[in-house]
Amino acid sequence: MSTASAAAVGPPPGMDVRLSSNEAPFGPSPEAIAAIEKLAPEAHIYPDDQSVALRQALADRIGADPSEVAVGTGSAGLLMDLVYHECHDGGAVLAYERAFVVYRLAANNLGVRYDEAPTDGPPTGAENGYGRDPQALLDAITDDTRLIVIDNPGNPTGAHLTADELAAVVEAVPDHVTIAIDEAYHHFASGQQGYETVLDVGLEHPRLLVLRTFSKAYALAGLRVGWMVGPSELVRSLDAFRVRFNVNAAAQAAAVAAMEDTDHLTRTIDATLKGRRRMAAELRDLGVPVTAGLGNFVTIELGQEAAPIVEAYAEHGVGVRPLAPYGMLEQLRVTVGTPEEVDAFLDASRDVLADVASRQ
């Protein structure tokens, strides 16, 4: 395993409170669990290679044709395939600084150039940091750019482009360049601070793809289910690159069931947003700068090396995420947990963060 990959895995699962991997702490829908259990006796049977029922359910949900939808082993798996599809014969991938590390890993694995558009600096006071300028991304496009990937909201910063900003980017990108909008965290962002999804805005571009996942708000991270939607010809070509039988039968059934349980999804989103607000407010009360963007996490500024702080949290039984793979050596990302997990994290923070250099 590469150093960057290993660092992205997070701490061992033995932590009493695991707030390192942006998992949904409230668990999957009971309907999804029932769907998995129902299929357990059929584990000897290969899954539907085309994921027909899941693709149809997704298409029905967004008003698309199933030919415009593909599924894969999480949105990360789809992104790895996408980078290879677009750049296997050369070119460059473009993203914002501090974007989801998989984009860089995929480009590095393929041996193609990975370009980054600059972002704003860290947070100050009650203001979030790492804001994104649409023009900075457009200015970074070169003749070699084959693929632009925008995590919106971003991970690990939670930064986002508003609906108007995203529309301006999509309109200005040349027709031959593929644009992938990674909306893994959209459930925690919609309707806030000018954020809207690509599908809600109705943006159009001949090579525009939207990627989403069942790992976050739907709490199916362990089953690895992601999907994308876009022009049918492009989606069909991308789908041909995947491993056969890539989404297992239990994952397909659980994803369909999870979509149908809208009450569980709403409870998960509401509790996550409440926890995010509480974490940000209490950390700021401690005088620690924090970015509470539009994901299911907050990003803390330490003003000093993060590794000893990670260890200090671990001594309290709390697992948090260092961000060295992003070049962020003095920051931590902390997932919003259950109310009890948030209590444990904040209790630990009063001790662990008491003397950090960033305190104001």
C-alpha positions as CSV (number, residue, x, y, z in Angstrom):
1,M,0.0,0.0,0.0
2,S,1.4,3.4,-0.9
3,T,2.0,6.0,1.8
4,A,-0.8,8.2,0.6
5,S,-3.2,5.3,0.4
6,A,-2.3,4.1,3.9
7,A,-2.8,7.5,5.4
8,A,-6.2,7.7,3.8
9,V,-7.4,4.6,5.5
10,G,-7.5,6.2,9.0
11,P,-6.9,4.8,12.4
12,P,-7.6,1.2,13.5
13,P,-11.3,0.4,14.1
14,G,-10.6,-0.3,17.8
15,M,-11.2,3.4,18.7
16,D,-14.2,3.8,21.1
17,V,-15.3,6.7,19.0
18,R,-14.4,6.5,15.3
19,L,-14.7,9.9,13.7
20,S,-12.0,9.4,11.0
21,S,-13.7,8.2,7.9
22,N,-16.9,10.2,7.3
23,E,-19.0,7.2,8.0
24,A,-22.7,7.6,8.9
25,P,-22.9,6.8,12.6
26,F,-26.6,6.3,12.6
27,G,-26.3,3.1,10.5
28,P,-28.2,2.0,7.4
29,S,-32.0,1.9,7.0
30,P,-33.7,-1.1,8.6
31,E,-35.2,-1.8,5.2
32,A,-31.6,-2.0,3.7
33,I,-30.6,-4.4,6.5
34,A,-33.6,-6.6,5.7
35,A,-32.8,-6.6,2.0
36,I,-29.2,-7.8,2.8
37,E,-30.5,-10.5,5.2
38,K,-33.0,-11.8,2.6
39,L,-30.2,-12.3,0.1
40,A,-27.8,-14.1,2.4
41,P,-28.9,-17.6,1.5
42,E,-28.3,-16.8,-2.2
43,A,-24.7,-15.8,-1.7
44,H,-23.6,-18.6,-4.1
45,I,-25.4,-16.9,-7.0
46,Y,-23.7,-14.2,-9.1
47,P,-25.2,-10.8,-9.0
48,D,-26.9,-9.1,-11.9
49,D,-23.9,-7.9,-13.9
50,Q,-25.9,-4.9,-15.3
51,S,-27.5,-3.9,-11.9
52,V,-30.7,-3.4,-13.8
53,A,-33.0,-2.9,-10.8
54,L,-30.7,-0.4,-9.2
55,R,-30.0,1.5,-12.3
56,Q,-33.8,1.7,-13.1
57,A,-34.5,2.8,-9.5
58,L,-31.9,5.6,-9.8
59,A,-33.1,6.6,-13.2
60,D,-36.7,6.8,-12.0
61,R,-35.6,8.9,-9.0
62,I,-33.9,11.6,-11.1
63,G,-36.0,11.4,-14.3
64,A,-33.3,9.9,-16.5
65,D,-33.0,6.9,-18.8
66,P,-31.3,3.8,-17.4
67,S,-28.8,4.1,-20.3
68,E,-27.6,7.4,-18.7
69,V,-26.8,5.7,-15.3
70,A,-23.9,3.4,-14.3
71,V,-23.1,2.0,-10.9
72,G,-19.8,0.9,-9.4
73,T,-17.9,0.0,-6.2
74,G,-18.4,3.4,-4.6
75,S,-18.0,6.7,-6.3
76,A,-14.2,6.3,-5.7
77,G,-14.2,3.2,-7.9
78,L,-16.0,5.0,-10.6
79,L,-13.6,7.9,-10.4
80,M,-10.6,5.6,-10.8
81,D,-12.2,4.2,-13.9
82,L,-13.1,7.6,-15.2
83,V,-9.5,8.9,-14.9
84,Y,-8.2,5.9,-16.8
85,H,-11.0,6.2,-19.5
86,E,-10.2,9.9,-20.1
87,C,-6.4,9.9,-19.8
88,H,-5.1,6.5,-20.6
89,D,-3.4,7.9,-23.7
90,G,-2.2,11.1,-22.1
91,G,-3.5,14.5,-21.0
92,A,-4.0,16.0,-17.5
93,V,-6.5,15.9,-14.7
94,L,-7.5,19.2,-13.1
95,A,-9.1,19.8,-9.6
96,Y,-9.0,22.3,-6.8
97,E,-6.3,22.3,-4.2
98,R,-7.1,20.0,-1.3
99,A,-9.7,18.1,-3.3
100,F,-10.5,14.4,-2.6
101,V,-7.2,12.5,-2.6
102,V,-8.5,9.8,-5.0
103,Y,-8.3,12.2,-7.9
104,R,-4.6,12.6,-7.4
105,L,-4.0,8.9,-6.6
106,A,-5.8,7.9,-9.9
107,A,-3.7,10.4,-11.9
108,N,-0.5,9.3,-10.2
109,N,-1.3,5.6,-10.8
110,L,-1.8,6.3,-14.5
111,G,1.3,8.5,-14.7
112,V,-0.5,11.6,-16.0
113,R,-0.2,15.2,-14.9
114,Y,-2.4,16.3,-12.0
115,D,-3.0,20.1,-11.9
116,E,-4.6,22.0,-9.1
117,A,-6.4,25.4,-9.0
118,P,-5.6,27.5,-5.9
119,T,-8.0,28.0,-3.1
120,D,-8.3,30.5,-0.2
121,G,-6.5,30.1,3.0
122,P,-7.5,28.7,6.4
123,P,-10.4,29.9,8.5
124,T,-10.3,32.9,10.8
125,G,-12.6,33.6,13.6
126,A,-16.1,32.4,12.7
127,E,-15.4,32.3,9.0
128,N,-14.8,29.1,7.1
129,G,-11.6,28.7,5.1
130,Y,-10.5,27.2,1.8
131,G,-13.1,29.0,-0.4
132,R,-13.0,28.2,-4.1
133,D,-13.0,30.7,-6.9
134,P,-14.6,29.5,-10.2
135,Q,-12.3,31.7,-12.3
136,A,-9.2,30.2,-10.7
137,L,-10.3,26.8,-11.9
138,L,-11.0,28.1,-15.4
139,D,-7.7,29.8,-15.6
140,A,-6.0,26.5,-14.8
141,I,-7.3,24.8,-17.9
142,T,-4.6,24.0,-20.4
143,D,-4.4,22.4,-23.8
144,D,-3.6,19.1,-22.0
145,T,-6.7,19.1,-19.7
146,R,-8.8,16.1,-20.4
147,L,-10.8,15.8,-17.2
148,I,-11.9,18.4,-14.6
149,V,-13.1,16.9,-11.3
150,I,-14.9,19.1,-8.7
151,D,-15.9,17.6,-5.4
152,N,-18.9,19.7,-4.4
153,P,-18.9,20.0,-1.5
154,G,-15.2,19.2,-1.1
155,N,-13.5,16.7,1.1
156,P,-11.6,17.3,3.4
157,T,-12.6,21.0,3.6
158,G,-16.3,21.1,3.0
159,A,-15.8,24.0,0.6
160,H,-18.3,24.4,-2.2
161,L,-19.3,26.2,-5.3
162,T,-22.7,27.8,-5.3
163,A,-25.3,27.0,-8.0
164,D,-24.4,30.2,-9.9
165,E,-20.6,29.5,-9.6
166,L,-21.0,26.0,-10.8
167,A,-23.1,27.0,-13.7
168,A,-20.4,29.6,-14.7
169,V,-17.8,26.9,-14.7
170,V,-19.8,24.3,-16.7
171,E,-20.7,26.9,-19.3
172,A,-17.1,28.0,-19.8
173,V,-15.4,24.6,-20.0
174,P,-14.7,23.6,-23.6
175,D,-17.0,20.9,-25.1
176,H,-14.1,18.4,-25.5
177,V,-13.2,18.4,-21.8
178,T,-15.0,16.0,-19.5
179,I,-16.4,17.6,-16.3
180,A,-17.1,15.3,-13.3
181,I,-19.0,16.7,-10.4
182,D,-18.5,14.6,-7.3
183,E,-21.6,15.1,-5.1
184,A,-20.8,12.5,-2.4
185,Y,-21.9,14.9,0.4
186,H,-24.8,16.6,-1.4
187,H,-27.4,15.4,1.2
188,F,-25.7,17.5,3.9
189,A,-25.4,20.6,1.6
190,S,-28.6,21.1,-0.3
191,G,-30.4,24.4,0.4
192,Q,-27.5,25.9,2.3
193,Q,-25.2,28.8,1.4
194,G,-26.3,28.9,-2.2
195,Y,-25.6,25.2,-2.8
196,E,-27.6,23.2,-5.3
197,T,-26.9,20.0,-7.1
198,V,-26.2,19.7,-10.8
199,L,-29.5,17.9,-11.3
200,D,-31.5,20.5,-9.4
201,V,-30.0,23.3,-11.5
202,G,-30.3,21.4,-14.7
203,L,-26.8,22.2,-16.0
204,E,-25.9,20.9,-19.5
205,H,-22.6,20.1,-21.2
206,P,-21.8,17.4,-23.7
207,R,-19.4,15.7,-21.4
208,L,-20.9,16.5,-17.9
209,L,-21.0,13.6,-15.4
210,V,-22.4,13.6,-11.9
211,L,-21.1,11.1,-9.3
212,R,-22.8,10.1,-6.1
213,T,-22.5,7.5,-3.4
214,F,-24.5,5.4,-1.0
215,S,-21.6,5.5,1.5
216,K,-22.5,8.7,3.3
217,A,-26.1,9.7,4.1
218,Y,-27.3,6.2,3.1
219,A,-24.8,4.6,5.4
220,L,-23.7,1.7,3.1
221,A,-20.0,2.4,3.1
222,G,-19.2,-1.2,3.8
223,L,-21.1,-2.4,0.7
224,R,-19.4,0.0,-1.8
225,V,-22.1,1.3,-4.0
226,G,-21.7,4.5,-6.1
227,W,-23.3,5.7,-9.3
228,M,-23.0,8.3,-12.0
229,V,-25.3,9.9,-14.5
230,G,-24.5,11.6,-17.8
231,P,-24.8,11.4,-21.6
232,S,-25.7,7.8,-22.5
233,E,-22.9,7.4,-25.0
234,L,-20.2,8.6,-22.6
235,V,-21.7,6.5,-19.7
236,R,-21.8,3.4,-21.9
237,S,-18.2,3.8,-22.9
238,L,-17.1,4.3,-19.2
239,D,-19.1,1.4,-18.0
240,A,-17.2,-0.9,-20.4
241,F,-14.1,-0.3,-18.4
242,R,-15.4,-1.7,-15.1
243,V,-14.8,-5.2,-13.7
244,R,-17.6,-7.6,-14.4
245,F,-20.1,-8.2,-11.5
246,N,-18.6,-5.2,-9.7
247,V,-21.5,-4.5,-7.4
248,N,-22.6,-7.5,-5.4
249,A,-26.2,-8.6,-5.1
250,A,-26.6,-7.5,-1.4
251,A,-25.3,-4.1,-2.2
252,Q,-27.7,-3.6,-5.1
253,A,-30.7,-4.7,-3.1
254,A,-29.7,-2.6,-0.1
255,A,-29.2,0.5,-2.2
256,V,-32.7,0.2,-3.7
257,A,-34.2,-0.3,-0.2
258,A,-32.3,2.6,1.2
259,M,-33.6,4.9,-1.4
260,E,-37.1,4.0,-0.5
261,D,-36.7,4.7,3.2
262,T,-36.9,8.4,3.0
263,D,-37.8,8.8,6.7
264,H,-34.5,7.2,7.8
265,L,-32.6,9.4,5.3
266,T,-34.2,12.5,6.7
267,R,-33.4,11.6,10.3
268,T,-29.8,10.9,9.4
269,I,-29.4,14.3,7.6
270,D,-31.1,16.3,10.3
271,A,-29.0,14.7,13.1
272,T,-25.8,15.2,11.1
273,L,-26.5,18.9,10.5
274,K,-27.3,19.4,14.2
275,G,-24.1,17.7,15.2
276,R,-22.1,19.7,12.7
277,R,-23.4,23.0,14.0
278,R,-22.8,22.0,17.6
279,M,-19.2,20.8,16.9
280,A,-18.3,24.0,15.1
281,A,-19.9,26.3,17.7
282,E,-18.2,24.6,20.7
283,L,-14.8,24.4,19.0
284,R,-15.0,28.1,18.2
285,D,-15.9,28.7,21.8
286,L,-12.7,27.1,22.7
287,G,-10.9,29.6,20.5
288,V,-9.9,27.0,17.8
289,P,-10.4,28.0,14.2
290,V,-12.6,25.5,12.3
291,T,-14.1,25.1,8.9
292,A,-17.6,23.7,9.2
293,G,-18.4,23.4,5.5
294,L,-21.2,21.5,3.9
295,G,-20.1,17.9,4.5
296,N,-20.6,15.6,7.4
297,F,-17.4,16.7,9.1
298,V,-15.5,19.7,10.4
299,T,-11.8,20.6,9.7
300,I,-9.8,21.9,12.6
301,E,-6.8,24.3,12.4
302,L,-4.1,23.5,14.9
303,G,-1.2,25.8,14.1
304,Q,1.2,23.0,14.8
305,E,2.0,19.5,13.7
306,A,-1.1,17.3,13.7
307,A,0.4,13.9,14.5
308,P,0.8,14.4,18.3
309,I,-2.8,15.8,18.5
310,V,-4.1,12.7,16.7
311,E,-2.3,10.5,19.3
312,A,-3.7,12.6,22.1
313,Y,-7.3,12.1,20.9
314,A,-6.5,8.3,20.5
315,E,-5.6,8.3,24.2
316,H,-9.1,9.5,24.9
317,G,-10.4,6.7,22.6
318,V,-11.4,9.1,19.8
319,G,-10.2,8.5,16.3
320,V,-9.8,11.6,14.1
321,R,-8.2,12.0,10.6
322,P,-4.8,13.6,9.9
323,L,-4.6,15.2,6.5
324,A,-1.0,14.8,5.4
325,P,-2.0,13.3,2.0
326,Y,-3.6,16.7,1.2
327,G,-0.5,18.6,2.2
328,M,-2.4,19.8,5.3
329,L,0.1,19.0,8.1
330,E,-1.5,21.2,10.8
331,Q,-5.2,20.3,10.3
332,L,-7.6,17.5,11.4
333,R,-10.8,16.3,9.9
334,V,-13.4,15.1,12.3
335,T,-16.6,13.3,11.3
336,V,-19.9,14.2,12.9
337,G,-20.9,11.3,15.1
338,T,-24.0,10.5,17.2
339,P,-24.8,12.9,20.0
340,E,-23.0,10.6,22.4
341,E,-19.9,10.5,20.1
342,V,-20.0,14.3,19.7
343,D,-20.1,14.5,23.5
344,A,-17.0,12.3,23.8
345,F,-15.1,14.3,21.1
346,L,-15.9,17.6,22.7
347,D,-14.9,16.4,26.1
348,A,-11.6,15.2,24.7
349,S,-11.1,18.5,22.8
350,R,-11.2,20.5,26.0
351,D,-8.1,18.7,27.1
352,V,-6.4,17.9,23.8
353,L,-6.8,21.4,22.2
354,A,-6.2,23.3,25.4
355,D,-2.8,24.5,24.3
356,V,-2.7,24.3,20.5
357,A,-0.9,27.1,18.8
358,S,-4.0,28.2,16.8
359,R,-6.1,29.1,19.8
360,Q,-7.3,32.7,19.7
